[in-house]
Every structure is written in C-alpha cells, then in structure tokens.
Amino acid sequence: MKKFRVIFMGTPEFSVPCLKALAEHTEIVGVVTQPDKPRGRGQKLQPSPVKALAEAEGFRIYQPEKVKAEEFAETLEALHPDLIVVVAFGQILSQRILDIPSYGCINVHASLLPKYRGAAPMQWSIINGESRTGVTTMFMDAGLDTGDMLLKQELEITEHMTLEELHDALKGMGANVLIETLEQLSEGTLKRIPQTDAESCYAPMIGKETGNIDWKEPARAVHNLVRGLDSWPGAYTFLDGGKYKIWRTKVLDGRTDAAPGTILQADKRGLIVAAGGDLLEVAELQAPGGKRMAARDYLLGHAISLPAGFTEK
C-alpha cells in the first residue's frame, strides 16, 4: 500500500483504533483534535483520547477552537497531506480544507449510510429499534455526511445490546474498514457510490433531556431508549420527586390496562412497570444519589409502597 501522508482528525475513544491503524500503515503528518475540556469534580482540563494517543506516539498535535479559521487552513496546507482522515472529530470542515489533500478527505461513519447521517448514529440506531448497523467510509463533501460512499461493513444489533457494547464493536470495525479503503485507494480499485436522499435519515445530537422516559410509549420503545443511552446520558424517570436512572430493562409478555408509568410490582420478584399498555421489567436502576444496582437488590432496602408510579417529571 502507498505510504500516504495523512492528517488525522478525531476526538473521542471511537477514533483511537483508526489512528492506531493509520500509524502502522501511513505517515501521520499531523493530528487535529478538539481543545482540552474540563472534566471531573475538580474540572481540570483533560486531553481527548485522541490527543493522549498522539502525545504517546509523538505526533504533531493541533487543537483549533475553530477549524474553519483561515489561518488554520494555511497550517494544514503547509503539511502537504495526501489524505485527511476524519473520525468523529466534532467540527465541520470548510471547503478550503476539503480541497487541500490531493486524494481528498475520507470519513469513517458509524452507520450504514445514507441512514443515520449526523452526530449520534449509534444511539439512534438502537433507540429506533434497528436490527443492523455498521460502518461506512466515504469521501467527504460540503454536506453533512452526504459524500460518496466507499466501503461498508455490517453488524447485528441484538435485542439487549447497549450503546457501550455497540460502540466497542464498531470502533474496531471502523479501523479495519478504513485500512481496506486505503488499500483499494492505493491500488486504484476503490469505487464511489453516490448517496440518495430518499433513503437517508438524520441522527441529531443527544442531550440529557433525550433520556426522559415517556411511559406512554410501548415497552419495546422504552427498552430501546434505555439501552441506546447506556452509558451516557442514561434514561431516567421520576418517583415522588426523585430522579431515577433506568439502566437495564426487559420486555415481558402480556398487557395491562393500568395507566402508563404505574408500578405493578415492586418486591423480591422484581420491579414491573406499565408502559403503553405493555409490561416492562426494570432490572437495573440508580436511585437519587446512589449507584447502579439490580432493582431487586435496591428493593430489599428501599421498599416502594403501592400504589405508585413513575412520571416524566
């Protein structure tokens, strides 16, 4: 494979395997990542996972507040890259930057494009109950994940798979698909497949409010929301004014006429809630100020007196 001169742009843990793979197969001339951000109780500035790896490998690091700034485009031009590879970077590139590398800009996207363009494809694939997702590489253009597709690899989303589990599966897959893409680019066999808007859908950013459970939704929809937001930001509900995070659920057979959110059972046998006429077992929760724990263990020391019900606020 040709030893491409590559500028890598990425920020979170999802990007790290791709940078590691590129380090083995290409010449990394620069790594661009988001500025350090305050984290933890002390709110100390912490580097992104990509920066941490780049520092360990001795790569040249850039952390622009605004990647579209003209002076930063000049900095990138001076590196004379063959390729720019973008994996969950977090900023939109200008057309000037897209035009810099002689071979173009390649993005690794965590969905089967054109479905789930946007910032949170893994979350929405689970929340919307998809049975399959995967990774797509594409040549970038000025649109939001609208460039020509290159290679894809699929993955099954199982019934109880969480966001964290899907993330870990796709990040390794992304690195493999990226290297295969570069090999075909080097050999001149890479094919471009235009996207069609008719098949597309959008995956907007996730916020903490996304996790507010609507118990009028069917049990399956609540179950998908819970696992699609594990481990951030988490699905949540309220009981007697206290905010409870719901971490693990199971859809049960049967129906109920009880009002949505009604707690039907809360004892050593389990915690069962009415959701849109269905039955949902809450298997793991986190009480206000507490830790994640099995619902049955929580109920041993924190009895819920019935009648009671979960609410949206």
Long-range contacts (C-beta under 8 A, 24 or more apart in sequence): 1-25, 1-182, 1-183, 1-186, 1-187, 2-82, 2-185, 2-186, 3-27, 4-82, 4-83, 4-103, 4-182, 4-186, 5-29, 5-79, 5-80, 5-81, 5-82, 5-83, 6-81, 6-82, 6-83, 6-84, 6-85, 7-31, 7-32, 7-76, 7-79, 7-81, 7-83, 7-84, 7-85, 7-101, 8-32, 8-50, 8-84, 8-85, 8-87, 9-33, 9-67, 9-84, 9-85, 9-86, 9-87, 9-89, 9-93, 10-50, 10-86, 10-87, 10-88, 10-89, 11-48, 11-49, 11-50, 11-88, 11-89, 11-90, 12-48, 12-49, 12-50, 12-88, 12-90, 13-49, 13-167, 13-171, 14-87, 14-88, 14-110, 14-167, 14-170, 14-171, 14-174, 15-49, 15-50, 15-87, 15-88, 15-89, 15-171, 16-49, 16-50, 16-53, 16-171, 17-171, 17-172, 17-174, 17-175, 18-85, 18-87, 18-108, 18-171, 18-174, 18-175, 18-178, 19-50, 19-53, 19-54, 19-87, 20-53, 20-175, 21-175, 21-176, 21-178, 21-179, 22-85, 22-178, 22-179, 23-57, 23-59, 25-179, 25-182, 26-83, 26-182, 28-57, 28-59, 29-60, 29-79, 29-80, 29-81, 30-59, 30-60, 30-61, 30-62, 30-76, 30-79, 30-81, 31-59, 31-60, 31-61, 31-62, 32-61, 32-62, 32-63, 32-64, 32-67, 32-76, 32-89, 33-61, 33-62, 33-63, 33-89, 34-63, 34-89, 34-90, 34-91, 35-63, 35-64, 35-65, 36-63, 64-91, 66-91, 67-91, 67-92, 67-93, 67-94, 67-97, 68-92, 68-93, 68-94, 68-97, 70-96, 73-97, 73-100, 76-100, 83-182, 85-178, 86-140, 87-174, 87-178, 92-144, 93-140, 95-142, 98-140, 98-141, 98-142, 103-185, 104-139, 104-140, 105-139, 105-140, 106-137, 106-138, 106-139, 106-140, 106-150, 106-178, 106-181, 106-182, 106-185, 107-137, 107-138, 107-139, 107-140, 107-145, 107-147, 108-135, 108-136, 108-137, 108-174, 108-177, 108-178, 109-135, 109-136, 109-137, 109-138, 109-145, 110-135, 110-170, 110-174, 111-135, 111-136, 111-203, 112-136, 112-152, 112-154, 113-138, 113-145, 113-149, 113-152, 113-195, 113-200, 114-145, 114-146, 114-149, 114-195, 114-196, 114-197, 114-199, 114-200, 114-201, 115-199, 115-200, 115-201, 116-201, 116-202, 116-203, 117-144, 117-145, 117-146, 117-200, 117-201, 117-202, 117-203, 118-144, 118-145, 118-202, 118-203, 118-204, 118-205, 119-203, 119-204, 119-205, 119-206, 120-203, 120-204, 120-205, 120-206, 121-203, 122-163, 122-166, 122-167, 122-170, 123-163, 123-203, 123-206, 123-210, 123-228, 123-229, 124-203, 124-204, 124-228, 125-157, 125-166, 125-203, 125-228, 126-157, 126-161, 126-162, 126-163, 126-166, 126-224, 126-227, 126-228, 127-224, 127-225, 127-228, 127-229, 128-224, 129-220, 129-221, 129-224, 130-157, 131-156, 131-157, 132-156, 132-157, 133-157, 133-166, 133-170, 134-170, 134-173, 135-170, 135-173, 135-174, 135-177, 136-177, 137-177, 137-178, 137-181, 138-195, 139-192, 146-195, 147-195, 148-192, 148-193, 148-194, 148-195, 149-192, 149-193, 149-194, 149-195, 150-181, 150-184, 150-190, 150-191, 150-192, 150-193, 151-177, 151-180, 151-181, 151-184, 152-177, 153-177, 160-227, 160-250, 161-227, 162-227, 162-228, 162-230, 162-231, 163-227, 163-228, 163-229, 163-230, 163-231, 163-232, 164-230, 164-231, 206-232, 206-233, 207-233, 208-233, 211-235, 211-236, 211-245, 212-236, 212-237, 212-312, 212-313, 213-237, 213-246, 213-310, 213-312, 214-260, 214-312, 215-260, 215-261, 215-273, 215-274, 215-275, 215-276, 215-310, 215-311, 215-312, 216-260, 216-276, 217-275, 217-276, 218-275, 218-276, 218-277, 218-278, 219-249, 219-251, 219-252, 219-275, 219-276, 219-278, 219-279, 219-280, 220-251, 220-278, 221-275, 221-276, 222-249, 222-275, 222-276, 222-280, 223-249, 223-250, 223-251, 223-280, 234-286, 237-261, 237-310, 237-311, 237-312, 238-310, 238-311, 238-312, 238-313, 239-304, 239-308, 239-309, 239-310, 239-311, 240-308, 242-287, 242-288, 243-288, 244-285, 244-286, 244-287, 244-288, 244-310, 245-285, 245-286, 245-292, 246-282, 246-284, 246-285, 247-284, 247-285, 247-286, 247-292, 248-282, 248-283, 248-284, 249-280, 249-281, 249-282, 249-283, 250-280, 250-281, 250-283, 251-278, 251-279, 251-280, 251-281, 252-278, 252-279, 252-280, 252-281, 253-279, 254-278, 254-279, 255-279, 259-309, 261-309, 261-310, 261-311, 261-312, 262-307, 262-308, 262-309, 263-304, 263-306, 263-307, 263-308, 263-309, 263-310, 266-299, 266-303, 266-304, 266-306, 266-308, 267-299, 268-296, 268-299, 268-300, 269-296, 270-295, 270-296, 271-295, 271-296, 271-299, 271-304, 273-310
